[in-house]
Amino acid sequence: MKQRIRFAILSVIMASALQAQEVIYEEYDLPNGLHVILHKDNSAPIVTTSVMYHVGGKDRTEGRTGFAHFFEHLLFEGTKNVKKGEWFKIVSSNGGKNSANTSQDRTYYYEVFPSNNLQLGLWLESERMLHPIINQTGIDTQQEVVKEEKRLRMDNSPYGQFLYAIGKNLFEVHPYKDPNIGYMEDLDAATLEDVTAYNKKYYVPNNAVLVVAGDFETDKAKKMISDYFSAIPKGEDITRNYPKEKPITQQINAEFYDNNIQIPAIMIAYRTPGFKEREAYVLDMISKYLSDGKSSKLYKKMVDKQKQALEVGAFNIGQEDYSMYVAFALPVGDTSLDVLTTEMEDEIAKVRAELISENDYQKLLNKFENEFVNSNASVEGIANTLARNYMLYGDTSLINNQLEIYRSITREEIKEVANKFLKPNQRLVLKYLPKETAKN
């Protein structure tokens, strides 16, 4: 009885904590199609301004890969009213910070300022959208920056090309087959006309969402947003019709060689539904069940108990059109990659064959609840989540409701989804090998 009372009290406390985390926001559209989301939080004198564009690595033509990532850099070059090289100086000298990042599906820019500099943040993002300076000098400069980034993060980084190696073997026709950063020969071949046309097509208000989160006065913020963004011309409607992949019905075997590693790795990958689909949420739960921390099934078995792997893991790489579910392991000593493959498959097969325990199921829900609360712990994080939920999921309210999706997933559904997507005949088995082992 005491244990049940204690559990009931903890449940009430957790429910209260989650309720306290509810994010209040307002959203509306400008006449030019720019979607605006406002989240007011006056608890600290900071404000985040961010813009997410619905453009990523997949948005390219053959022979012109990597443009979205390239633009992530190029649009810091300068504008009609921001001199070349001055962007970061303006931000830092006004007590702020800023950054940007690009995925296969979207590009995200943001600034965090003391709240008295909201106007500056809005002005900078409107300048980026309306007045970017795109010329050959900037293109040449940023081509070299991207090349250096590729050398640092991929070419000369241990295991830095594993996502590329998986994508090129898991996809045949969809643009996800190519790396987000693109191929350097494509960037070298890009003309000023190519780059200008790309900007005109994708970096327009009707392909973007603006989020203001933090300490501000709503009426003043709305007026500044109107003043800075309303005059930006609407772009042409963007349509996407990427080729569909045929289902994988027979195991794909592949090898990839990396100059920067001494220990090989084995990777098992499956092509899975895009992150908006309910099944993607289920796969998130399977990933956490198999591989979240040292108490997870794969780690306890292959690292702790059997001493076969230096490291092992599984994760669901969410993408808009297709996701990638990946399990990987690095061997200990003479343990073969085939043995690691068998051991990982054995654990995945258990999820297909039987229900996970009620205890493990409750642990999963607790972990997702904790992550949900933490994701809304800062205005910077809230801004990102609001932008992503609107732009990529088409549902801003997920910031408050997404946890309910995970809570509604049953143990039976976990088994069902594992059987649908994680079968041996639907997978890629990739041996990621040191270069010196390559066959002559």
TIPA-114233 format. One record per residue (C-alpha): residue in one letter; z, x, y. Coordinates in Angstrom, 1 decimal, always signed. Example, Ala and Ser with C-alpha at 12.3 -4.5 7.8 and 13.67 -1.06 7.14 Angstrom:
<sites>
+------+--------+--------+--------+
: rest :      z :      x :      y :
+------+--------+--------+--------+
:    A :   +7.8 :  +12.3 :   -4.5 :
:    S :   +7.1 :  +13.7 :   -1.1 :
+------+--------+--------+--------+
</sites>
This chain:
<sites>
+------+--------+--------+--------+
: rest :      z :      x :      y :
+------+--------+--------+--------+
:    M :   +0.0 :   +0.0 :   +0.0 :
:    K :   +0.9 :   +2.8 :   +2.4 :
:    Q :   -2.4 :   +4.5 :   +1.8 :
:    R :   -4.3 :   +1.3 :   +2.5 :
:    I :   -2.4 :   +0.8 :   +5.7 :
:    R :   -3.0 :   +4.4 :   +6.8 :
:    F :   -6.8 :   +3.9 :   +6.0 :
:    A :   -6.9 :   +0.7 :   +8.1 :
:    I :   -5.2 :   +2.4 :  +11.0 :
:    L :   -7.6 :   +5.3 :  +10.9 :
:    S :  -10.5 :   +2.9 :  +10.7 :
:    V :   -9.3 :   +1.1 :  +13.9 :
:    I :   -8.9 :   +4.4 :  +15.7 :
:    M :  -12.4 :   +5.6 :  +14.6 :
:    A :  -13.9 :   +2.2 :  +15.7 :
:    S :  -12.2 :   +2.5 :  +19.1 :
:    A :  -13.4 :   +6.1 :  +19.5 :
:    L :  -17.0 :   +5.1 :  +18.7 :
:    Q :  -16.8 :   +2.1 :  +21.1 :
:    A :  -15.6 :   +4.4 :  +23.8 :
:    Q :  -18.7 :   +6.5 :  +23.3 :
:    E :  -21.1 :   +3.7 :  +24.2 :
:    V :  -23.8 :   +4.9 :  +26.6 :
:    I :  -24.5 :   +2.5 :  +29.5 :
:    Y :  -28.0 :   +2.9 :  +30.9 :
:    E :  -30.6 :   +1.1 :  +33.0 :
:    E :  -34.4 :   +1.5 :  +32.5 :
:    Y :  -37.5 :   +0.3 :  +34.4 :
:    D :  -41.1 :   +1.3 :  +35.0 :
:    L :  -42.8 :   +2.5 :  +38.2 :
:    P :  -46.2 :   +0.9 :  +38.9 :
:    N :  -48.0 :   +4.1 :  +37.8 :
:    G :  -46.5 :   +3.8 :  +34.3 :
:    L :  -43.6 :   +6.3 :  +34.6 :
:    H :  -40.7 :   +5.0 :  +32.6 :
:    V :  -37.3 :   +5.7 :  +34.2 :
:    I :  -33.9 :   +5.7 :  +32.5 :
:    L :  -30.6 :   +6.0 :  +34.5 :
:    H :  -27.3 :   +6.8 :  +33.0 :
:    K :  -24.4 :   +6.9 :  +35.5 :
:    D :  -21.3 :   +9.0 :  +34.7 :
:    N :  -19.1 :  +10.0 :  +37.6 :
:    S :  -16.5 :  +11.8 :  +35.5 :
:    A :  -17.8 :  +15.2 :  +36.5 :
:    P :  -19.9 :  +16.3 :  +39.6 :
:    I :  -23.0 :  +17.3 :  +37.7 :
:    V :  -26.4 :  +15.6 :  +37.1 :
:    T :  -29.2 :  +16.2 :  +34.7 :
:    T :  -32.9 :  +15.4 :  +35.6 :
:    S :  -35.3 :  +15.6 :  +32.8 :
:    V :  -38.9 :  +14.6 :  +32.0 :
:    M :  -40.3 :  +14.3 :  +28.5 :
:    Y :  -44.0 :  +14.2 :  +28.0 :
:    H :  -45.5 :  +12.7 :  +24.9 :
:    V :  -47.6 :  +15.8 :  +24.1 :
:    G :  -46.9 :  +18.4 :  +21.5 :
:    G :  -48.6 :  +20.9 :  +19.2 :
:    K :  -50.5 :  +18.2 :  +17.3 :
:    D :  -52.3 :  +17.1 :  +20.5 :
:    R :  -55.2 :  +19.5 :  +20.4 :
:    T :  -58.8 :  +19.8 :  +19.2 :
:    E :  -60.0 :  +22.3 :  +16.5 :
:    G :  -60.3 :  +25.7 :  +18.1 :
:    R :  -57.8 :  +24.9 :  +20.9 :
:    T :  -54.4 :  +24.9 :  +19.2 :
:    G :  -51.1 :  +25.7 :  +20.9 :
:    F :  -51.9 :  +24.1 :  +24.3 :
:    A :  -48.7 :  +22.1 :  +24.6 :
:    H :  -46.5 :  +25.1 :  +24.0 :
:    F :  -48.7 :  +27.1 :  +26.4 :
:    F :  -48.2 :  +24.4 :  +29.1 :
:    E :  -44.5 :  +24.6 :  +28.6 :
:    H :  -44.8 :  +28.0 :  +30.1 :
:    L :  -47.7 :  +27.4 :  +32.4 :
:    L :  -46.0 :  +24.6 :  +34.3 :
:    F :  -43.4 :  +27.0 :  +35.6 :
:    E :  -46.0 :  +29.2 :  +37.2 :
:    G :  -45.7 :  +27.4 :  +40.5 :
:    T :  -46.9 :  +24.4 :  +42.5 :
:    K :  -48.4 :  +23.5 :  +45.8 :
:    N :  -44.9 :  +23.8 :  +47.3 :
:    V :  -43.2 :  +26.2 :  +44.9 :
:    K :  -44.5 :  +29.7 :  +45.1 :
:    K :  -45.4 :  +31.7 :  +42.0 :
:    G :  -42.2 :  +33.1 :  +40.4 :
:    E :  -39.9 :  +31.1 :  +42.6 :
:    W :  -39.0 :  +28.2 :  +40.2 :
:    F :  -36.1 :  +29.8 :  +38.4 :
:    K :  -34.8 :  +31.4 :  +41.6 :
:    I :  -34.7 :  +28.0 :  +43.4 :
:    V :  -32.7 :  +26.5 :  +40.5 :
:    S :  -30.2 :  +29.3 :  +40.1 :
:    S :  -29.6 :  +29.8 :  +43.8 :
:    N :  -28.6 :  +26.1 :  +44.0 :
:    G :  -26.1 :  +26.3 :  +41.2 :
:    G :  -28.3 :  +24.9 :  +38.5 :
:    K :  -29.9 :  +25.8 :  +35.2 :
:    N :  -33.1 :  +24.7 :  +33.6 :
:    S :  -35.2 :  +25.1 :  +30.6 :
:    A :  -38.0 :  +23.5 :  +28.5 :
:    N :  -39.0 :  +23.2 :  +24.9 :
:    T :  -42.0 :  +21.9 :  +22.9 :
:    S :  -42.3 :  +20.4 :  +19.4 :
:    Q :  -45.3 :  +19.2 :  +17.5 :
:    D :  -44.7 :  +15.8 :  +19.1 :
:    R :  -43.3 :  +16.2 :  +22.7 :
:    T :  -42.5 :  +18.5 :  +25.5 :
:    Y :  -39.2 :  +18.4 :  +27.4 :
:    Y :  -38.3 :  +19.8 :  +30.8 :
:    Y :  -34.8 :  +19.5 :  +32.4 :
:    E :  -32.5 :  +20.8 :  +35.1 :
:    V :  -28.7 :  +20.5 :  +35.4 :
:    F :  -27.4 :  +20.7 :  +38.9 :
:    P :  -24.2 :  +20.0 :  +40.9 :
:    S :  -24.6 :  +16.3 :  +41.7 :
:    N :  -25.3 :  +17.0 :  +45.4 :
:    N :  -28.6 :  +18.6 :  +44.3 :
:    L :  -30.1 :  +15.5 :  +42.5 :
:    Q :  -32.8 :  +15.4 :  +45.1 :
:    L :  -33.8 :  +19.0 :  +44.3 :
:    G :  -34.1 :  +18.2 :  +40.6 :
:    L :  -36.3 :  +15.2 :  +41.2 :
:    W :  -38.5 :  +17.0 :  +43.7 :
:    L :  -39.1 :  +19.9 :  +41.3 :
:    E :  -40.1 :  +17.6 :  +38.5 :
:    S :  -42.4 :  +15.6 :  +40.8 :
:    E :  -44.0 :  +18.9 :  +41.9 :
:    R :  -44.6 :  +19.8 :  +38.3 :
:    M :  -46.3 :  +16.5 :  +37.6 :
:    L :  -48.2 :  +16.1 :  +40.9 :
:    H :  -48.9 :  +19.6 :  +42.3 :
:    P :  -49.1 :  +22.2 :  +39.5 :
:    I :  -51.2 :  +25.3 :  +40.4 :
:    I :  -53.5 :  +26.0 :  +37.5 :
:    N :  -55.7 :  +29.0 :  +37.9 :
:    Q :  -57.0 :  +31.9 :  +35.9 :
:    T :  -54.3 :  +34.3 :  +37.0 :
:    G :  -51.6 :  +32.0 :  +35.8 :
:    I :  -53.5 :  +31.4 :  +32.5 :
:    D :  -53.8 :  +35.1 :  +31.9 :
:    T :  -50.1 :  +35.7 :  +32.7 :
:    Q :  -48.8 :  +33.0 :  +30.4 :
:    Q :  -51.2 :  +34.0 :  +27.6 :
:    E :  -49.4 :  +37.3 :  +27.4 :
:    V :  -46.0 :  +35.6 :  +27.6 :
:    V :  -46.9 :  +33.4 :  +24.6 :
:    K :  -48.3 :  +36.3 :  +22.6 :
:    E :  -45.0 :  +38.2 :  +23.2 :
:    E :  -43.0 :  +35.2 :  +22.1 :
:    K :  -45.1 :  +34.9 :  +18.9 :
:    R :  -44.5 :  +38.5 :  +18.2 :
:    L :  -40.8 :  +38.2 :  +18.7 :
:    R :  -40.1 :  +34.9 :  +17.0 :
:    M :  -42.7 :  +34.8 :  +14.2 :
:    D :  -44.6 :  +38.0 :  +13.6 :
:    N :  -41.6 :  +40.4 :  +13.8 :
:    S :  -38.8 :  +38.1 :  +12.8 :
:    P :  -37.5 :  +37.9 :   +9.2 :
:    Y :  -38.6 :  +34.6 :   +7.7 :
:    G :  -40.0 :  +33.7 :  +11.1 :
:    Q :  -43.2 :  +32.2 :   +9.6 :
:    F :  -41.7 :  +29.9 :   +7.0 :
:    L :  -42.4 :  +26.7 :   +8.9 :
:    Y :  -46.0 :  +27.8 :   +9.4 :
:    A :  -46.3 :  +28.7 :   +5.8 :
:    I :  -45.0 :  +25.3 :   +4.7 :
:    G :  -47.2 :  +23.4 :   +7.2 :
:    K :  -50.4 :  +25.1 :   +6.3 :
:    N :  -49.9 :  +24.3 :   +2.6 :
:    L :  -48.4 :  +20.8 :   +2.9 :
:    F :  -51.0 :  +19.4 :   +5.2 :
:    E :  -54.8 :  +19.5 :   +4.8 :
:    V :  -56.2 :  +17.4 :   +7.7 :
:    H :  -53.4 :  +16.4 :  +10.0 :
:    P :  -52.8 :  +18.8 :  +13.0 :
:    Y :  -49.3 :  +19.5 :  +11.6 :
:    K :  -51.2 :  +22.0 :   +9.4 :
:    D :  -51.3 :  +24.4 :  +12.4 :
:    P :  -48.3 :  +26.1 :  +14.0 :
:    N :  -46.9 :  +24.6 :  +17.2 :
:    I :  -47.3 :  +27.8 :  +19.0 :
:    G :  -51.0 :  +27.8 :  +18.0 :
:    Y :  -53.4 :  +30.6 :  +17.1 :
:    M :  -53.7 :  +33.4 :  +19.6 :
:    E :  -57.5 :  +33.5 :  +19.3 :
:    D :  -57.6 :  +29.8 :  +20.4 :
:    L :  -55.6 :  +30.6 :  +23.6 :
:    D :  -57.8 :  +33.6 :  +24.3 :
:    A :  -60.8 :  +31.4 :  +24.0 :
:    A :  -59.4 :  +28.8 :  +26.3 :
:    T :  -61.3 :  +28.4 :  +29.6 :
:    L :  -59.9 :  +27.2 :  +33.0 :
:    E :  -61.8 :  +24.0 :  +32.5 :
:    D :  -60.1 :  +23.5 :  +29.1 :
:    V :  -56.7 :  +23.9 :  +30.5 :
:    T :  -57.3 :  +21.8 :  +33.6 :
:    A :  -58.6 :  +18.9 :  +31.4 :
:    Y :  -55.6 :  +19.1 :  +29.2 :
:    N :  -53.3 :  +18.9 :  +32.2 :
:    K :  -55.2 :  +15.9 :  +33.6 :
:    K :  -55.0 :  +14.1 :  +30.3 :
:    Y :  -51.4 :  +14.5 :  +29.2 :
:    Y :  -49.2 :  +15.4 :  +32.1 :
:    V :  -49.4 :  +12.1 :  +33.8 :
:    P :  -46.7 :   +9.5 :  +34.6 :
:    N :  -47.8 :   +7.0 :  +32.1 :
:    N :  -47.3 :   +9.6 :  +29.4 :
:    A :  -43.8 :  +10.5 :  +30.5 :
:    V :  -40.2 :   +9.4 :  +30.8 :
:    L :  -37.9 :  +10.5 :  +33.5 :
:    V :  -34.1 :  +10.5 :  +32.8 :
:    V :  -31.4 :  +10.9 :  +35.4 :
:    A :  -27.9 :  +11.3 :  +33.8 :
:    G :  -24.6 :  +12.1 :  +35.4 :
:    D :  -23.0 :  +11.7 :  +38.8 :
:    F :  -25.1 :   +9.8 :  +41.3 :
:    E :  -25.3 :   +6.7 :  +43.4 :
:    T :  -27.8 :   +4.3 :  +41.8 :
:    D :  -29.5 :   +2.9 :  +44.9 :
:    K :  -30.0 :   +6.4 :  +46.4 :
:    A :  -31.3 :   +7.7 :  +43.1 :
:    K :  -33.8 :   +4.9 :  +42.8 :
:    K :  -35.0 :   +5.4 :  +46.3 :
:    M :  -35.5 :   +9.2 :  +45.7 :
:    I :  -37.3 :   +8.5 :  +42.4 :
:    S :  -39.6 :   +6.1 :  +44.2 :
:    D :  -40.2 :   +8.5 :  +47.1 :
:    Y :  -41.1 :  +11.4 :  +44.8 :
:    F :  -42.9 :   +9.8 :  +41.9 :
:    S :  -44.5 :   +6.5 :  +42.9 :
:    A :  -47.5 :   +8.2 :  +44.6 :
:    I :  -48.4 :  +10.2 :  +41.5 :
:    P :  -51.7 :   +8.7 :  +40.2 :
:    K :  -51.7 :   +7.0 :  +36.8 :
:    G :  -53.7 :   +8.8 :  +34.1 :
:    E :  -56.1 :   +7.4 :  +31.6 :
:    D :  -54.6 :   +5.7 :  +28.6 :
:    I :  -54.1 :   +8.1 :  +25.7 :
:    T :  -55.1 :   +7.1 :  +22.2 :
:    R :  -54.3 :   +9.1 :  +19.1 :
:    N :  -56.1 :   +8.7 :  +15.8 :
:    Y :  -55.2 :  +11.7 :  +13.7 :
:    P :  -56.6 :  +11.8 :  +10.1 :
:    K :  -54.3 :  +10.6 :   +7.3 :
:    E :  -53.2 :  +12.8 :   +4.5 :
:    K :  -53.9 :  +11.8 :   +0.9 :
:    P :  -50.7 :  +11.5 :   -1.2 :
:    I :  -49.7 :  +14.6 :   -3.1 :
:    T :  -49.9 :  +13.8 :   -6.8 :
:    Q :  -49.8 :  +17.2 :   -8.4 :
:    Q :  -47.5 :  +20.2 :   -7.6 :
:    I :  -49.0 :  +22.6 :   -5.1 :
:    N :  -48.2 :  +26.3 :   -5.8 :
:    A :  -48.6 :  +28.8 :   -3.0 :
:    E :  -47.5 :  +32.3 :   -1.9 :
:    F :  -46.9 :  +33.7 :   +1.6 :
:    Y :  -46.2 :  +37.4 :   +2.5 :
:    D :  -43.9 :  +38.5 :   +5.3 :
:    N :  -43.8 :  +42.1 :   +6.5 :
:    N :  -40.3 :  +41.7 :   +7.8 :
:    I :  -38.3 :  +40.8 :   +4.7 :
:    Q :  -36.9 :  +42.6 :   +1.7 :
:    I :  -35.4 :  +39.6 :   -0.1 :
:    P :  -37.9 :  +36.9 :   -1.2 :
:    A :  -37.3 :  +33.2 :   -0.9 :
:    I :  -38.3 :  +30.1 :   -2.7 :
:    M :  -39.1 :  +27.0 :   -0.8 :
:    I :  -39.7 :  +23.5 :   -2.2 :
:    A :  -41.2 :  +21.1 :   +0.3 :
:    Y :  -42.3 :  +17.4 :   +0.3 :
:    R :  -44.3 :  +15.5 :   +2.7 :
:    T :  -42.2 :  +12.5 :   +3.8 :
:    P :  -42.3 :   +9.6 :   +6.3 :
:    G :  -42.2 :  +10.1 :  +10.0 :
:    F :  -38.7 :  +10.0 :  +11.6 :
:    K :  -39.0 :   +6.4 :  +12.8 :
:    E :  -39.1 :   +5.0 :   +9.3 :
:    R :  -36.0 :   +3.9 :   +7.6 :
:    E :  -36.7 :   +6.1 :   +4.7 :
:    A :  -36.4 :   +9.1 :   +7.0 :
:    Y :  -32.8 :   +8.2 :   +7.7 :
:    V :  -32.2 :   +8.0 :   +4.0 :
:    L :  -33.7 :  +11.5 :   +3.5 :
:    D :  -31.3 :  +12.8 :   +6.2 :
:    M :  -28.4 :  +11.6 :   +4.1 :
:    I :  -29.8 :  +13.2 :   +1.0 :
:    S :  -30.2 :  +16.4 :   +2.9 :
:    K :  -26.6 :  +16.4 :   +4.1 :
:    Y :  -25.4 :  +15.5 :   +0.6 :
:    L :  -27.2 :  +18.4 :   -1.0 :
:    S :  -26.7 :  +21.0 :   +1.6 :
:    D :  -24.3 :  +20.4 :   +4.4 :
:    G :  -21.8 :  +23.3 :   +4.4 :
:    K :  -20.1 :  +25.4 :   +1.7 :
:    S :  -18.8 :  +22.3 :   -0.1 :
:    S :  -22.3 :  +20.8 :   -0.6 :
:    K :  -23.8 :  +20.4 :   -4.1 :
:    L :  -26.3 :  +23.2 :   -3.9 :
:    Y :  -24.0 :  +25.8 :   -2.3 :
:    K :  -21.1 :  +25.2 :   -4.6 :
:    K :  -23.3 :  +25.4 :   -7.6 :
:    M :  -25.8 :  +28.2 :   -6.9 :
:    V :  -23.8 :  +30.4 :   -4.5 :
:    D :  -20.1 :  +29.9 :   -5.4 :
:    K :  -20.2 :  +29.0 :   -9.1 :
:    Q :  -23.3 :  +30.5 :  -10.7 :
:    K :  -23.8 :  +33.4 :   -8.2 :
:    Q :  -27.6 :  +33.0 :   -8.3 :
:    A :  -28.3 :  +32.6 :   -4.6 :
:    L :  -27.3 :  +34.4 :   -1.4 :
:    E :  -28.1 :  +31.3 :   +0.5 :
:    V :  -29.4 :  +27.8 :   -0.3 :
:    G :  -30.1 :  +24.8 :   +1.7 :
:    A :  -32.0 :  +21.6 :   +2.2 :
:    F :  -33.1 :  +19.8 :   +5.4 :
:    N :  -35.3 :  +17.0 :   +6.6 :
:    I :  -37.6 :  +18.3 :   +9.4 :
:    G :  -38.3 :  +15.1 :  +11.3 :
:    Q :  -41.7 :  +14.6 :  +12.9 :
:    E :  -43.4 :  +11.6 :  +14.4 :
:    D :  -46.3 :  +11.1 :  +11.9 :
:    Y :  -45.0 :  +12.9 :   +8.8 :
:    S :  -41.8 :  +14.7 :   +8.2 :
:    M :  -41.2 :  +17.6 :   +5.8 :
:    Y :  -38.3 :  +17.7 :   +3.4 :
:    V :  -37.5 :  +21.3 :   +2.5 :
:    A :  -35.1 :  +23.0 :   +0.0 :
:    F :  -34.9 :  +26.8 :   -0.1 :
:    A :  -33.0 :  +29.6 :   -1.7 :
:    L :  -32.7 :  +33.4 :   -1.6 :
:    P :  -31.9 :  +35.1 :   -4.9 :
:    V :  -29.0 :  +37.4 :   -5.8 :
:    G :  -30.0 :  +40.5 :   -7.7 :
:    D :  -32.6 :  +39.9 :  -10.4 :
:    T :  -32.4 :  +36.1 :  -10.3 :
:    S :  -35.9 :  +34.9 :  -10.5 :
:    L :  -37.5 :  +32.5 :   -8.0 :
:    D :  -38.4 :  +30.3 :  -10.9 :
:    V :  -34.7 :  +30.0 :  -11.9 :
:    L :  -33.8 :  +29.0 :   -8.4 :
:    T :  -36.5 :  +26.4 :   -8.4 :
:    T :  -35.2 :  +24.9 :  -11.6 :
:    E :  -31.6 :  +24.9 :  -10.3 :
:    M :  -32.6 :  +23.1 :   -7.1 :
:    E :  -34.7 :  +20.6 :   -8.9 :
:    D :  -31.8 :  +19.9 :  -11.2 :
:    E :  -29.7 :  +18.8 :   -8.3 :
:    I :  -32.5 :  +16.8 :   -6.7 :
:    A :  -33.1 :  +15.1 :  -10.1 :
:    K :  -29.5 :  +14.0 :  -10.3 :
:    V :  -30.0 :  +12.1 :   -7.0 :
:    R :  -33.1 :  +10.5 :   -8.5 :
:    A :  -31.3 :   +9.6 :  -11.7 :
:    E :  -27.9 :   +8.4 :  -10.8 :
:    L :  -25.9 :   +7.0 :   -7.8 :
:    I :  -23.9 :   +9.5 :   -5.8 :
:    S :  -20.2 :   +8.9 :   -6.0 :
:    E :  -18.4 :   +6.5 :   -3.7 :
:    N :  -16.3 :   +9.4 :   -2.5 :
:    D :  -19.4 :  +11.5 :   -1.6 :
:    Y :  -20.9 :   +8.5 :   +0.1 :
:    Q :  -17.9 :   +8.0 :   +2.3 :
:    K :  -17.9 :  +11.7 :   +3.2 :
:    L :  -21.5 :  +11.3 :   +4.3 :
:    L :  -20.8 :   +8.4 :   +6.5 :
:    N :  -17.9 :  +10.3 :   +8.1 :
:    K :  -20.1 :  +13.2 :   +8.9 :
:    F :  -22.8 :  +11.1 :  +10.5 :
:    E :  -20.1 :   +9.3 :  +12.5 :
:    N :  -18.8 :  +12.6 :  +13.8 :
:    E :  -22.3 :  +13.8 :  +14.7 :
:    F :  -23.0 :  +10.6 :  +16.5 :
:    V :  -19.9 :  +10.9 :  +18.6 :
:    N :  -20.6 :  +14.6 :  +19.4 :
:    S :  -24.2 :  +13.9 :  +20.4 :
:    N :  -23.1 :  +11.8 :  +23.3 :
:    A :  -20.4 :  +14.2 :  +24.5 :
:    S :  -22.3 :  +15.6 :  +27.5 :
:    V :  -24.7 :  +14.1 :  +30.1 :
:    E :  -27.2 :  +16.9 :  +29.2 :
:    G :  -27.2 :  +15.7 :  +25.6 :
:    I :  -27.3 :  +12.1 :  +26.6 :
:    A :  -30.4 :  +12.7 :  +28.8 :
:    N :  -32.2 :  +14.3 :  +25.9 :
:    T :  -31.3 :  +11.6 :  +23.5 :
:    L :  -32.3 :   +8.8 :  +25.9 :
:    A :  -35.7 :  +10.4 :  +26.5 :
:    R :  -36.4 :  +11.1 :  +22.8 :
:    N :  -35.3 :   +7.6 :  +21.7 :
:    Y :  -37.6 :   +5.9 :  +24.2 :
:    M :  -40.6 :   +8.2 :  +24.0 :
:    L :  -40.7 :   +8.9 :  +20.3 :
:    Y :  -38.8 :   +6.1 :  +18.6 :
:    G :  -39.8 :   +3.4 :  +21.0 :
:    D :  -36.2 :   +2.2 :  +21.2 :
:    T :  -33.8 :   +3.5 :  +23.9 :
:    S :  -30.9 :   +1.5 :  +22.4 :
:    L :  -30.8 :   +3.8 :  +19.4 :
:    I :  -28.4 :   +5.9 :  +21.4 :
:    N :  -25.8 :   +3.3 :  +20.7 :
:    N :  -27.1 :   +1.7 :  +17.5 :
:    Q :  -28.5 :   +4.5 :  +15.4 :
:    L :  -25.3 :   +5.0 :  +13.5 :
:    E :  -25.6 :   +1.4 :  +12.2 :
:    I :  -28.8 :   +2.4 :  +10.4 :
:    Y :  -27.0 :   +5.1 :   +8.5 :
:    R :  -24.0 :   +2.8 :   +7.8 :
:    S :  -26.4 :   +0.2 :   +6.3 :
:    I :  -27.9 :   +2.6 :   +3.8 :
:    T :  -26.5 :   +2.1 :   +0.3 :
:    R :  -26.1 :   +4.4 :   -2.6 :
:    E :  -28.8 :   +2.5 :   -4.4 :
:    E :  -31.2 :   +3.1 :   -1.6 :
:    I :  -30.5 :   +6.8 :   -1.7 :
:    K :  -31.5 :   +6.9 :   -5.3 :
:    E :  -34.5 :   +4.7 :   -4.7 :
:    V :  -35.9 :   +6.9 :   -1.8 :
:    A :  -35.3 :  +10.1 :   -3.8 :
:    N :  -37.4 :   +8.6 :   -6.6 :
:    K :  -40.1 :   +7.7 :   -4.2 :
:    F :  -40.5 :  +10.9 :   -2.3 :
:    L :  -38.8 :  +13.8 :   -4.1 :
:    K :  -40.5 :  +14.0 :   -7.4 :
:    P :  -41.9 :  +17.3 :   -8.9 :
:    N :  -45.5 :  +16.2 :   -8.8 :
:    Q :  -45.2 :  +15.5 :   -5.1 :
:    R :  -44.0 :  +18.9 :   -3.9 :
:    L :  -45.1 :  +22.3 :   -2.7 :
:    V :  -43.5 :  +25.3 :   -4.4 :
:    L :  -43.9 :  +28.2 :   -2.0 :
:    K :  -42.9 :  +31.8 :   -2.9 :
:    Y :  -42.1 :  +33.5 :   +0.4 :
:    L :  -42.5 :  +37.2 :   -0.5 :
:    P :  -42.1 :  +40.7 :   +1.0 :
:    K :  -45.4 :  +42.2 :   +1.9 :
:    E :  -45.1 :  +45.1 :   -0.5 :
:    T :  -45.1 :  +42.8 :   -3.5 :
:    A :  -48.6 :  +41.5 :   -2.7 :
:    K :  -51.1 :  +42.0 :   -5.4 :
:    N :  -53.9 :  +44.5 :   -4.8 :
+------+--------+--------+--------+
</sites>
